[in-house]
């Protein structure tokens, strides 16, 4: 075996054992007394070292390691300890994925590997439903979901991937995401010059994407926010919502899209099942929210 191949195998071995090794390390520290109670930084720094420069194949391996770890009951020494450990691991992974790396390719990989668990929000592997803190914080349970974080930051390329997998269509209140896009305050450091214009353009793209997976938008809710002196990020927001989403009947082609996507979603076939439908490529693209 060449030196490069050997180093690659060793790197893969580290990724395959990172969660098990972390659990063993923390379990030992817990036995040493309360002085070692704050072991969250150990998990954060260990996983951050892996995630900081990870590529798509590496992230795929890391997800394989996490999935295998969750499926091993022998690791669950104490249920409360196990839950706390996995919450910190999940918080760190989601924080790096959505707040630090901002990589559509890695988000796509996350959804590809966990799509079978998206129907169960309580599943440890339904990572897209879990909350995380946008900054390092000892209480990951106080955070936001990836969908809402992406909406807050108007990341249209990542939002599109989430919507393609039916994440907004699974939400109990899709309107809340639209309100976040329009009204969530922009960080002060990002409101100047060309960056402000770019943020507004991203917000328009996000709003346009949400329109593709909704049949009705509650205009009254938006106007209610404005009546309470909330200023929407898009000043002419009304121009970006088709009249068929709040006043006139929806277009038949859009209703067909929603109906087909709902069937695929119910049977766990979204979005990969779209390519299996006997439809022209243009219609498959329409179903997959490309236009």
Residue pairs with C-beta under 8 A, 6 or more apart in sequence:
1 9
11 58
12 61
14 50
15 50
15 58
15 61
15 62
15 65
16 61
16 64
16 65
16 68
17 65
18 46
18 47
18 50
18 62
18 65
19 65
19 66
19 69
19 89
20 69
20 75
22 42
22 43
22 46
22 47
22 85
22 89
23 69
23 75
23 77
23 85
25 42
26 39
26 42
26 43
26 85
27 77
27 81
29 36
29 39
29 42
30 36
30 37
30 39
30 81
38 138
40 88
40 138
43 85
43 88
43 89
43 92
44 88
44 92
44 136
47 89
47 92
47 93
47 96
48 92
48 96
50 58
50 62
51 59
51 62
51 92
51 93
51 96
51 97
51 100
51 101
52 96
54 62
54 101
54 106
56 105
56 106
56 109
59 106
59 109
59 110
60 109
60 113
62 93
63 109
63 110
63 113
63 114
64 113
66 89
66 93
66 125
67 113
67 125
69 75
70 86
70 124
70 125
75 82
76 82
86 124
87 130
87 140
87 141
88 140
90 124
90 127
90 130
90 132
90 140
91 130
91 131
91 132
91 133
91 140
91 143
93 127
94 127
94 130
94 132
94 146
95 132
95 133
95 134
95 135
95 136
97 103
97 106
97 107
97 110
97 146
98 107
98 132
98 146
98 149
98 150
98 158
99 132
99 134
99 135
99 149
102 155
102 158
104 157
104 158
104 161
107 158
107 161
107 162
108 161
110 127
110 128
111 118
111 128
111 161
111 162
111 165
114 125
114 126
114 127
114 128
115 165
115 268
115 272
116 268
117 123
117 125
117 126
117 127
118 126
118 128
118 129
118 165
118 166
118 167
118 170
118 268
119 126
119 268
120 126
121 129
128 145
128 146
128 147
128 162
128 165
128 167
129 145
130 145
131 140
131 141
131 142
131 143
131 144
131 145
132 140
132 143
132 144
132 146
132 149
133 139
133 140
133 142
133 143
134 143
134 144
134 149
137 143
144 152
146 162
147 159
147 162
147 167
147 168
147 171
147 177
148 176
148 177
148 180
150 158
150 159
150 162
151 159
151 177
151 180
151 181
151 184
151 206
152 180
152 184
154 181
154 199
154 202
154 203
154 205
154 206
154 233
155 202
155 206
156 202
156 205
156 206
156 209
159 206
159 209
160 209
160 289
162 168
163 169
163 209
163 210
163 212
163 213
163 289
164 270
164 271
164 288
164 289
165 270
165 271
166 213
166 261
166 264
166 265
166 270
166 271
168 174
168 177
168 210
168 213
168 214
169 213
169 261
169 262
169 265
170 265
171 177
174 210
174 213
174 214
175 217
175 218
175 221
177 210
178 207
178 210
178 214
178 217
178 222
179 221
179 222
179 225
181 203
181 206
181 207
181 210
181 233
182 203
182 207
182 222
182 225
182 232
182 233
182 234
182 237
183 225
183 230
183 231
183 232
183 233
184 233
186 196
186 199
186 233
190 196
190 199
191 199
199 233
200 233
200 234
203 233
203 234
204 234
204 240
207 234
207 237
207 240
207 241
208 240
209 289
211 217
211 240
211 241
211 242
211 245
212 254
212 257
212 289
213 258
213 261
213 289
214 245
215 245
215 250
215 254
215 255
215 258
216 245
216 246
217 241
217 245
217 246
218 246
219 238
219 241
219 246
222 232
222 237
225 232
226 232
234 240
244 250
244 251
244 254
250 258
253 286
257 286
257 287
260 277
260 287
261 270
261 287
264 270
264 271
264 273
264 274
267 273
269 276
271 288
274 284
274 287
274 288
275 284
277 284
277 287
279 287
285 291
